[in-house]
Amino acid sequence: MPRLPVIAALASLLVLSGCDLLGIEGATAIAARKEAEGKAIGAACRNAARAIEDCYTLNKKADKAAVYAGWREMDDYMRENKLEPVPPQLTPDVAKPKASEDDEESAVAEDESTKDGTKQAKASPRKAAGH
């Protein structure tokens, strides 16, 4: 009977070690991946001559400490090797996905206002056509 607990413990270790083979990430692996992603974002921002504040604004979900660490490491690397920053080719407005047609119509209707500050409603072309 003493073999049963040993066999059960070995079987549970075997099952738990298989989690990596199944693609299930542990907490330490997730934290390491997020830190690496943050550093990569920060380094890319520095290489593109973006201010660290702009980098934070463009990447709200990234860990700020990791972004700063990556930005700082790239800054040191670029200074040591006398590298010039590469200006970004896309502006943040261009990089955003285009809004749907309904969103654009509601935005246009909200933007139009009279001189006294009250909003005017603009009829949608679809509503006017009876759709």
Protein Blocks (a to p, Z undefined) as FASTA:
>chain_A
ZZmmmmmmmmmmmmmmmmmmnopacfklmmmmmmmmmmmmmmmmmmnopafklmmmmmmm
bcfklmmmmmmmmmmmmmmnopacdddfbdfklmpccddfklmmmmmmmmpccfkopacd
dddfklmnoZZ
